[in-house]
């Protein structure tokens, strides 16, 4: 499965993909009034889109972020990998956190004309996702449609900004620094130049749907168990897809620990990396390669058992 190129994403690429795969974040601004900035922070959830590498955020008109940023434009944005459905429940049970990023920067208001352009960009995002869904083949649509529409659809979430139900102010978040936080809470500083140069993975905007769709399918999860056995010689009792990208995907497999307790081995969740022979430039290719791996794994199991 491995080629000559790097088989995993760089930290900068991971950060850019986390930003591109989500559409909601926690914004922190410094509390302020007419006398100036305070030491306390105000935090709330906001929705955003990524355009030309920068987040554009929508803040409800009554949120005090709007007052804070007039006095002090400094802010921070916390964004996590979207881990929907069964995967979220598993991660909570094993006390593993989703990978996430912390961005420091300036929250800059957009003038009316630019704000209208940003609203137009939301429409483009929604139309692009719907077009991709409508034009997908059966293999792709069967995976995407298995996901929970409410928790995994960026377009459904962003529609709320267009339906006129609430008033928002639009801001551009100018990034000054980026920190990557792994699943164990360890932080890693990412060079600004590396972050700027890194490109969004072509699967990022559909990663939540892909992951949730695969994890909600018993057949697909059985295939993941088979992958652990055939490709990595790991005997897993259960498995969940954790992340996807153009180079491959990561799986959490429940395997027997080497540590013996009370005369018996314990099972633990271990992360495994699977790499494609060729990079997947789109969702169609990703699903096609996944199906190929499934067929190959079944053939190998059949040959081992002497059925062919």
Steps between C-alpha positions, in 0.01 A plus 500: 500500500791736551655711227820700485343824618427600859217288634370745761408866501725765651383683813433811291285295260314344792427846640373632167280192458349533848410857411353395165309197629308686772262795478462597865757614755543660839593865477672674791527877522623727780220655702497876458299813570543874453796495742694243295587130503451276803688186593202266466398323180160466341442166323222381273441270203505656156455371146756561230620410153856474373577716198849537352649354817325743737197443724205733450281493810139592569428647842139556619425870518426491874819312593745712703783391268384788282570749781825337609657510154437874464730562797743210451500299177716219639332161524545126481313232313481137617397242240477122543471212256128430462449157662132418455282210604641166623858626484431784743349255749803270471751782550318619810498147643878459458567863602666587172460855370451600137799662336453876495671829427530830684541808283611840627426805290294811441122515458442757226149618403402495133340801335152452356622423148750239615244351739264448206778325309556274800131413503533414132786266591271314740255441214788367289604260778144369537449462124837328459420241767154434361637470145763250612231295675271503196776403257657226712486135398311236696812395692563854622138592568445179700781604736406868524128433541570260788628793707287712730396800290451731800842449657717451190361734235679832478244634253207423731671681787597803291148539359401652834714802414302557181142436611461845658414357841775695675721803444877460481813704453771356279871507585823381346734322741859593413716215632828590676590161651376142509529219756411136431358303795510122464260244647701480821489875565860564394557828314725548198584841357463529123712745305290777344672460163428126497137563585466763227661276237302187585199420284162368604461126442239428227309273740488746792154646436345151483708334773226516767249338264745233386608407852148490642357319197763225526468468878121464483528209255551157659638366170754782468615456858544127447719594204711722729548203735610296198746775396666484842547124463601475133714810457648548848468153657300647789211294634235761580162425660351832389608800295398857418617742233665803666631721219522510121726687260636471147787274614289248695311468826537428873309233690449434871511124552417309819790259544632273772757664727832332575440572869346209689264578791349228722627240256323658202597750234318833487368666188599856415436742215800555276534731199606356164598681179406370154661658195369494144716386208405823324373825654125561480432843344124481568231316695423275203856370485516458878189279505619308194834421664323400821284254306810363326665441837187321624494271195872430532468420871209260441698317229798461733283366782338256257837379376627455856201284588546288191167600345656603171 
